[in-house]
Amino acid sequence: MKPKSDGQFTYKDAGVDIEAGERAVQRIKKLVETTFTRNVLQHIGHFGAFFELPAVSYRQPVLVSSIDGVGTKLKVAVMMNRHDTVGEDLVNHCVNDILTSGAKPLFFLDYLALGKVRPEVVEEIVRGMVRGCHQAGCALIGGETAEMTDLYQPGEYDLAGAIVGIVEKEQIVNGSSIQPGDVLVGLPSSGLHTNGYTLARKVFFERHSFAVDSEFPELERPLGEELLRIHRNYFPLVFPLLSEFEIKGMAHVTGGGIWGNLRRILPTGLTAQIDWNAWERPPIFQLIQNLGKVPEADMRRTFNLGIGYILVVPKTQQTGVVSRLKEKGEEPVVIGEIVKESEKH
């Protein structure tokens, strides 16, 4: 960038448009405030966000936090110039993570880094976050939007978020009571969720040069729309079960696949005997495997394969849990059971 005729060189000349950032904030301010609960003490724009812990009957309240991103699913959003889903993906991913401990979401914060601030794109992204927060009943309490032309190409961006929830100490779900004979109840995913996109993109867009509007007889929608299907939020479905059934452990199936995430909650000496034929995999996974000639072992440790969340329950409560989920319109699948490592086959 050449300096102006008078020799002056501004921040905008260097690639950072402060005014565009301010316009973006004004576009999202009212959206964000729709998520505020009575526990939010300040409005957007302060140096820090303030949240008063709810004055409810927690005897030993424990805060549970998590931070995550959307990964290279963002590349698909950029390819399609559609940005209203990835924010919801982000919130839902984080909500599901703390749900595995039995936590109820309180508030969420985001970090958005862009090559160039386009206020309308920022608004789309935040609109998705707002939807996710409304569904989970948590406040989008603050965030940061950073314009970094030297790190991101125009049109590209990265997105991360942090969530804080609360749970009664004695009601923390941590898997410690899991024992042999407990069953694994799987809840369907809506697709890839937010994991495995680097492999999926390589297969579809590099190895085979498909376009985002390519159609396949196996899929109900064009490829890009299938890949942008929103990561499910399991909180409204699962949280009510915690007060009705003995849920010993929960796993959010993200990077590492079903087994990689289950083993994070299993006590020493125990493992999961998974029946990989207990459910029908969504067609998108079979397409990836066939077109990319991806080994089965790699599929299992990369993708959720159609199971996005897993409940570990006593065998005596299997029927009750499955029935309650079906009453809510869900299609749960018993995908296996807990066994001793020495007995796994």
Rosetta blueprint (number, residue, H / E / L):
1 M L
2 K L
3 P L
4 K L
5 S L
6 D L
7 G L
8 Q L
9 F L
10 T L
11 Y L
12 K L
13 D L
14 A L
15 G L
16 V L
17 D L
18 I H
19 E H
20 A H
21 G H
22 E H
23 R H
24 A H
25 V H
26 Q H
27 R H
28 I H
29 K H
30 K H
31 L H
32 V H
33 E H
34 T L
35 T L
36 F L
37 T L
38 R L
39 N L
40 V E
41 L L
42 Q L
43 H L
44 I L
45 G L
46 H L
47 F L
48 G L
49 A L
50 F L
51 F E
52 E L
53 L L
54 P L
55 A L
56 V L
57 S L
58 Y L
59 R L
60 Q L
61 P E
62 V E
63 L E
64 V E
65 S E
66 S E
67 I E
68 D E
69 G E
70 V L
71 G L
72 T L
73 K H
74 L H
75 K H
76 V H
77 A H
78 V H
79 M H
80 M H
81 N L
82 R L
83 H L
84 D L
85 T L
86 V H
87 G H
88 E H
89 D H
90 L H
91 V H
92 N H
93 H H
94 C H
95 V H
96 N H
97 D H
98 I H
99 L H
100 T L
101 S L
102 G L
103 A L
104 K E
105 P E
106 L E
107 F E
108 F E
109 L E
110 D E
111 Y E
112 L E
113 A E
114 L E
115 G L
116 K L
117 V L
118 R L
119 P H
120 E H
121 V H
122 V H
123 E H
124 E H
125 I H
126 V H
127 R H
128 G H
129 M H
130 V H
131 R H
132 G H
133 C H
134 H H
135 Q H
136 A H
137 G L
138 C L
139 A E
140 L E
141 I E
142 G E
143 G E
144 E E
145 T E
146 A E
147 E E
148 M L
149 T L
150 D L
151 L L
152 Y L
153 Q L
154 P L
155 G L
156 E L
157 Y E
158 D E
159 L E
160 A E
161 G E
162 A E
163 I E
164 V E
165 G E
166 I E
167 V E
168 E E
169 K H
170 E H
171 Q H
172 I L
173 V L
174 N L
175 G L
176 S L
177 S L
178 I L
179 Q L
180 P L
181 G L
182 D L
183 V E
184 L E
185 V E
186 G E
187 L E
188 P E
189 S L
190 S L
191 G L
192 L L
193 H L
194 T L
195 N L
196 G L
197 Y H
198 T H
199 L H
200 A H
201 R H
202 K H
203 V H
204 F H
205 F H
206 E H
207 R H
208 H L
209 S L
210 F L
211 A L
212 V L
213 D L
214 S L
215 E L
216 F L
217 P L
218 E L
219 L L
220 E L
221 R L
222 P L
223 L H
224 G H
225 E H
226 E H
227 L H
228 L L
229 R L
230 I L
231 H L
232 R L
233 N L
234 Y L
235 F H
236 P H
237 L H
238 V H
239 F H
240 P H
241 L H
242 L H
243 S H
244 E L
245 F L
246 E L
247 I L
248 K L
249 G E
250 M E
251 A E
252 H E
253 V L
254 T L
255 G L
256 G L
257 G H
258 I H
259 W H
260 G H
261 N H
262 L H
263 R L
264 R L
265 I L
266 L L
267 P L
268 T L
269 G L
270 L E
271 T E
272 A E
273 Q E
274 I E
275 D L
276 W L
277 N L
278 A L
279 W L
280 E L
281 R L
282 P L
283 P H
284 I H
285 F H
286 Q H
287 L H
288 I H
289 Q H
290 N H
291 L H
292 G H
293 K L
294 V L
295 P L
296 E H
297 A H
298 D H
299 M H
300 R H
301 R H
302 T H
303 F L
304 N L
305 L L
306 G L
307 I E
308 G E
309 Y E
310 I E
311 L E
312 V E
313 V E
314 P L
315 K H
316 T H
317 Q H
318 Q H
319 T H
320 G H
321 V H
322 V H
323 S H
324 R H
325 L H
326 K H
327 E H
328 K L
329 G L
330 E L
331 E L
332 P L
333 V E
334 V E
335 I E
336 G E
337 E E
338 I E
339 V E
340 K E
341 E H
342 S H
343 E H
344 K L
345 H L
